[in-house]
């Protein structure tokens, strides 16, 4: 909306290729980067790259190489992914070690995608770092009932990921000619609202609006999940930071969109030549 673009269609939506001229949305529920857990996730880095190349071929066939290259070099590529790669370590019986090498593997897969897009002509990229994972209701509830704080191990993994992300983007900026990026500090922004909800016109920073159990951290919202049909629903989602176990409310996303556009990350600058 801030960029004055139409709503971008999901890549797999039937007939959506007629709207690729304005861009495409490759988002996928439960998506992740790390290949060894992708049987539990719905999309991996390889699948994402394949989808993008299909769109690239479609544009080239429709518009010719010169025009399609012009579109791809002026386009903005936004990435908000990685959370599921870490959440899955805590909510399943995963045997994958939560080590610094794991963070490097996840970041490495992101780097591969970015470089693939760069090779095809992409130059302008926007990124979100990871929020404080241990403070999500679905992970906060994993603490013992006597401890209401954030799940420290998950929070530390997010911190390591974010440091690695900053470092790799600085390297790419030096290595790749014309590479331009902005990064939104989703972590600090979300933490601020969790810790000081009233400052942002909210009443509840820790308990989800919809779900069950402690902090409504059990993902039972809607009553159609395997965990059971019982769930609780708050009176006003606009007063909560979290909608369900893992996702913020629409109010939070509106606030963050304004910060992304006008704040220090200055996503607006990426769109100036569109």
C-alpha positions, 0 to 999 in steps of 0.5 A: 500500500505504501508503495502504491502497488496493487495487492500481489497475487500468490504465485500458485493462484490460478490465473495469477500469471496475468498479474506478474507484471507488478510482482508476485508473492512467493510466501508459503505457510510454514516455509523454511530454509533448512533442507533437512527439516523441509519434510516438515515445512511446506516450502524450502529454499530450492522450491522458492528458487524454482518458483522464481525462475518459472516467473523469470522465464514467463516474463522473458517469454512475454516481454522479451529479454531486454524488457524483462531484465529491466523489470527484474533489475528495478524490482524490490525483493523482500524476504521475511523467512527463517522463524520456522527453521528455529521454532521447529526445533522446539515444537517437534522431536527434532534431532537437529542440534541448535548450534552456531553451525545451524544458524550459518546453514540457514543463513547460507541457504538465504545467501544462495537464493539472494545470489541466484536472484542477483545473477538474474538481475536483482539489485534491491533487497529488503530483509526482516531480522528474526523476532525474539522467538522465545517470547512468542506465546507458543514458545513462552509456554514451554517454560515451567509453570513457575517461570513466565519469562521468554524461552531463553534458548530460543531467544538466543538462537534468534540473536545468533541468527540476526548477527549472522544475517547482518554480517553476511549482508555487509559482505554481500554489499562489498562483494556484489556490485550494485547490491543495495539492501535495507533491513528492518529490525523486527526483533527490537520492534516486536520486543518493544511492543511486548514489553510496553504495549500501552505505549503503542495503544495496546493492552496485552503484550504476552498473551495471544488473542486466540488459542488455549493453554498458558499464554494461549500458546497452544495453536488451537485457534479455530477449533479444527486442529489435532490438539482439540476443538476448545479454544479461547478468543479475546474480545478485541484483537486490536488490543493484543500484540499476538493474534495466535501462538506465533503471529502478531495481530493486524494492528501490529503489522500496520504499525510495523509497515509504517516503521519500515517505510518511514523509519531508519530501515527506510524501505521507501528508498528501495522503491523510489525508482519504480 
